[in-house]
Amino acid sequence: MVKAVVLGAAGGIGQPLSLLLKTNPSVTELGLYDIVNTPGVAADLSHISTPAKVVGYLPPDDGLAKTLQGADIVVIPAGVPRKPGLTRDDLFKINAGIVRDLATGIAKTAPKAFVLVISNPVNSTVPIVAEIFKQHGVFEPKRLFGVTTLDVVRASTFVAEVLGDLGKAPSISVPVVGGHSGVTIVPLLSQSSAALPSGFAQGDLEKLTNRIQYGGDEVVKAKDGAGSATLSMAYAGAEFASKVIRAIKGEKGIVAPTFVHLASDPAGGEALKKEIGKELEYFSAPVELGPEGVASIKPLGKLTDYEKTLVEAALPELATNVEKGVTFISASK
Ligand code: NAI
């Protein structure tokens, strides 16, 4: 029995993500919450002939608590996407407040749930959830994840495109580490499961890396003011949620990159810190999932000199983003 909850379920990501979770046969209950339209989305999805019972609530009458009751896994795509006229700071302030309030609800009603944060900026919203959970005395780093799967999905697709064979995309895996915005996104293309073509020059590698780091911009531009990635994000979010669910149900050996607190690792992420050579609190790294959430953080392995420079470039930005999230909560106490 798995109850999955989507907070922000009526949005551009929320609706297709809820659809994909409804089609996951392991999900037996699906709780949908948003400030608009959830009863409609829930009624619509409830007609699909898969096991999940679907419920949808709005804020009145404790809708958030009702949705979260008994949740095993909570996915959060609530918030505003990038749009023309919205600065990064505007976006941060709006989404930080939304995530803070939703995290408070989770801390009160479903403190044992696995929490998967999609709302941007992930590098800051994950620390916001952690700080709220700490305030409520329910922070368990093993159960908190920033969803960076879209970067991983893009890396597989773009490598397959370079190879001229999209048919290979589903089987190509490229670890993407660091964080989840711009320079903090570090694809380890030297560890791609499918080798890049011989003659792939440093310039080509830099272009491909840049495309993975800024893939979101392609979608924002093509949508021309209508928002950012929603369908590919829903796919990526459902993929990651399904891995977490399989791990909860006891499947072993599932590894996926995700943005986590280093205390989630049994050894406190010491091996990763050693590889990177810096003190760190949060990082996106390949994580082995288990019934308790994070089973261990995997080492990054051998990096090329180019990949080392990418990690170096990511660290200061990552630290600033994390600090911004932490300060948002400490300042609003
Ligand atoms: P959207 O505007 O289409 O949907 C957001 C939904 O959140 C709306 O239905 C809205 O009513 C709801 N919402 C707002 N405040 C709420 C609250 N207090 N409680 C519950 N629901 C609330 O936006 P979209 O495109 O679905 O994007 C959502 C978020 O996901 C954005 O922050 C975006 O930047 C982020 N995102 C993250 C990605 C990732 O890779 N992690 C990729 C793409 C987007």
Residues whose N, C-alpha, C, O or C-beta is under 5 A from the ligand:
A	BS01	NAI	L7 G8 A10 G11 G12 I13 G14 Y33 D34 I35 V36 P77 A78 G79 V80 P81 R82 I98 V117 I118 S119 N120 V147 L150 G227 S228 A229 T230 M233
